[in-house]
């Protein structure tokens, strides 16, 4: 099974092309493959050659607004194995709505939410039918499903052929899926450090899941990793005083007064689906959850627990934050009680071990 993201794209892929006047031409393509068992037994060179073929889309233009300028957006969501052998997708309607907002924000035709949900479900179903999907493993329960595996679904937009500064009027939407495991390496200390770089600026595209938004987070995270940290934390671009996001995750803090706080969205913070769900789960546990500006000084002096949230990360604890050379350690570097409860509730719902009282899981 895979750990983290992989390029082991499953055989069935989906494409939709905007033809104008709100019309989308849809299609499913079965890429070359053997059985899942046969592919797992192949030697590395042969399997890599097969996977390269599955990652080839000759119908999509090389030179366009997306490849040249990062004018595109994407989503990430998971289908998770259930104890009864089925798969269920976590809140696909939320990703559908966000992708429509992102495309509108990039001034391209909106891909309809109803098409998104149907396409995501069908591409997972087709791959599951030919054996490309993980099965539920009861052993995952022992660590709160942190070792669990799932199907990661990546829908993304891609523009028509173009060069020069312009807008995409006839984009494609492509959906691929891959196996995915734990996002963060469990062998790396869960330390974070504030970055001197700025992820987003007021009036910009920070609220859009835009391709170009991820360049700075990648650079900041890799710089942090070189210095022995797992995660980089971004502060606001104006005053460099308020916490906004992790390198690829939303962030939460439990304060000494028992309140759970997370940065308010405004137009610089990505409206994460897992973030939104975590706020609801905290309220279910009777925890007061606030969305507001959070000064880094308040975090360093008053936070007792810290965790990040995201589709890939789930709920992942942060043991400390270093800011201006000073380290603040949370809960003796161990995962806190509230973080653990929220982690279990989220993963438990996703993997069918906890009742889905909010109706978040969509059957495949």
Buried (B, 14 or more C-beta within 10 A) or exposed (E): EBBEBBEBBBBBBBBBBBEEEEEBEEEEEEBEBBEBEEBEEBEEEEBEEBBEEBEEBEEBBEEBBBBBBBBBBBBBBBBBBBEEEBBBBBBBBBBBBBBBBBBBBBEBBBBBBEBBBBBBBBBBBBBBEBBBBBEBBEEBBEEBBBBBBBBBBBBBBBBBEBEEEEEBEBBBBBBBBBBBBBBBEEEEEBBBBBBEBBBBEEEBBBBBBBBBBBEBBEBBBEBBBEEEBBBBBBBBBEEEEBBBBBBBBBBBBBBEEEBBBBBBBBBBBBBBBBBBBBBEBBEEEEBEBEBEBBBBEBBBEBBBBBBBBBBBBBBBBBBBBBBEEEEBEBBEEEBBEBBBBBBBBBBBBBBBBBEEEEEBBBEB
